[in-house]
C-alpha cells in the first residue's frame, strides 16, 4: 500500500501583482537547462543543503538520483552550468536580485524574494522547454515561486506541464520579444487574469520600472 500525506490541490491561476523577473533567457532553453540531471556541484545550494546534513561531496551524487527530494530538486532548478541568464554577468545558475542589485545563485534569489512575499516570472525566447519531457522542469520553477513564464514560443508538452503546475504560459504577440520591448529584468510585472480565462485569450502585462533621480 502507498500512503500519501500532506497532498494539496494546486491553487487556481490568479492575477499577479508587482512580480519580479527571476530569469531573462534566450532561445532553445531545454528541460535539461531547467532541471538538470547531472552531478551536484560542490559550491551549489543543493551541495550546501546536503553538507549541512552531514553528507560528504562524494555522497552528493546527481540531481537525477535525487528526484524524490523536493528540497534538492528546487535547489537544482536552473542549476545547469551552461545556462545563459541575461540578468547575470556570467554563465551558470546566477541572477540579479532587484531592487538590491545583488548577484547571487538563482535559488538564493528566489528564496529571498519568497521572504519578501514577491511573486516571480521568467522571460524567455523561442522553443522554451524543448528536449526530453521532465515533470521537474515545471515543478522546480513552481517551487521557486515562478507563477508565469512569458515566451516567444513553448514546446507543447512542457507548456501543458506548466499549466498543470499552476504556472501561466504567456506568449508574446508575433514580432514582439524582450529585446524589442527593451526589457532588462529590472522591472516589476503585473498580470490581470479574468475569471473566465480561456486558452488563447489576450492578457495585458503591465511593466513598471522605478527610476531614481539623484541630484549632484
N, C-alpha and C positions, 0 to 999 in steps of 0.2 A: 504494500500500500504506500502511496505517496501522499503526504500531508502538506498542504500549502498554508502558511500562516502569514499574516500581515500583507495580504494581497489586496490592492485597492484598484478601483477603476480610475483611468486617467481622466482628469478634468476636461470639460469641453473646451474647444478653442475659443479664446476670448480676445478682446481688444488688447493691444499692447501700448503702454504709455511710457514715454521717455526711456526707451531701451537704449543700451549701448551696443556697439558693434564689437564682437569679440575677435572676429577674423575678417579680413578682406583678401579673398583668394582669387586666383585666375581661373583659366580653363582646365578641363580634364582632371579635376580633383577626384581621385578614385576612393573606393571604400577602404583601401589599404592606407591612404593618406589619413582618412578619418579615424579608422580603428585598426591600427597596425597589429600584425600577429607576431612580429619579431621579438628579439631579445629586449629585456628591460634594461635601459641604460643606467649606469651606476649613479649618475647625478640627477636622475629624474624624480618627479613627485612620487611615482609608484615605488621607486627604489627607496626613497626616504620613508615611505609608509611601511615597507617590508622590514627595513633596517630597524625601525623603531619597535618592531615586534620580534626582534632577536634573530632575524634571518641574515645570513652572510651573502655577499654578492654571488657566490657560486650557486646559491639556492634560489636566487630571484627567478630564474627560468625565463619564460617568454609570456607575452600577453596572450598568445594563443592557448597556452596551457592553463591560464587563469581566467578563462571566460566565465566561470561560475562565480567570480568575486566582483561585485559591482564597485567596491572601493578601488580595486586595481584598474578595472576597465574604464572607469570615469577618469582616473588619473592618466590613463593611456590614450584617451581620446585626443586626436590630432597630434600624437606624440611621434609621428614619423619624422626622421631627421631630414628628409628631403622636402618637407612641407615648405612652401614659399608663401609666407603671410606678409602682405604689403604693409602691415602695421608693425613689423619687426625689422630692425636693421640687419638681421642675419637670418639665414635659413634654419629651419627646425621649429620645434614646438614653443615658440615665443610670441608674445604680443605686447601691445602697449595699453596700459590701463588709463582710462580717461575719467575725470579731467586731470589726474595727477601727472600723467606723462611717464609714469614708471614703466620700465620694460621688465617683463617677468615671464615665467612659464605660463602657458595657456591655462592650465588647471589652477594655478595660484591666482591668476587674474579672475577667473570665473568664481573662485571661492571668495575673493574679495568683493566682487560685485554682489554675490549672494548675501554677504554680511551687510551690504548697503541696501539690500532689497531692490536691486536694479535688474530688470529683465534683460535678456541678451538676444541679439540676432547675429547672423552671419551673412556676409555679402560675397557672392561667388560668381564665376563666369559660366562658360558653357559646359554641358555634359557633367554636371555635378553628380557624384555618386556612381560613376561608371565602374566597371570591374565586377568582381565576384560579389554576390549578394551576401551581406553580413548584417544581421539584425543589430549588432552593437554599433554599427555606423549610424543608426538612428537613436538607439538607447543612450549611447555615450553623450551626444550633443544635448539630449534632453536633460540628463543628469548634470550637465554643466550649466544649465539654465537657459539654453537657447530655445526660444519659442517661435522663431521664424527664420527661414533661410530664403534670401532673395537672390535668385539666379537668373542667368540668361536662358538656361535650359537645364532640365534634370534627366537623369536616367530613370526610365519609367518605374522599375521595381523599387528603386530607392525612394522615389517620390511617394509611392504608396506606403513604404515603411515609415517615412516621416509623418505622414498623416496618421498612421496607426499609433504613433508615439505622442500625438498631440502637438506636433511641430508644423506650423503653416509653411508649405512650399509656395512661395510667391515668385512670380516670373515677371521680369522686366518686359515692357512693351517692345515690339520689334524695333531694332536700331538704337535701343537705349541700354546703357550699362553703367557701371560705377564710374568708368573713365569719362564717358560723355557727360555725366552729371557732375563730375569733379568731386566725387566722394572720396574722403580720406580715412574714414573710420572714426574720426574725432567727433562726429555729430551725435545727436540724440534722435531717435526714431520712434514715431508713434503710428500705430495701425488701427484704424477703426473697423471693427468687424460687425456687420449687421446680424440680426438674429436669424435671418433666413438665408445665410450664406450658402451658395452653391458653387460647385467646380466651374471655373471659367469666369466667375464674376470679376469685375474690375474693382479694385480697392485703392484707396488713397493712402499713401505713406507720407506722413508729414516729417520733414527733416529740419532739425534746428541745429545751428552752430553758434556757440557762445563766443563772441569776440570781445576781448578785454582791451580797452584803450588805456595806455599808461602815459602820463604826462612826463616830459623830461625837458 
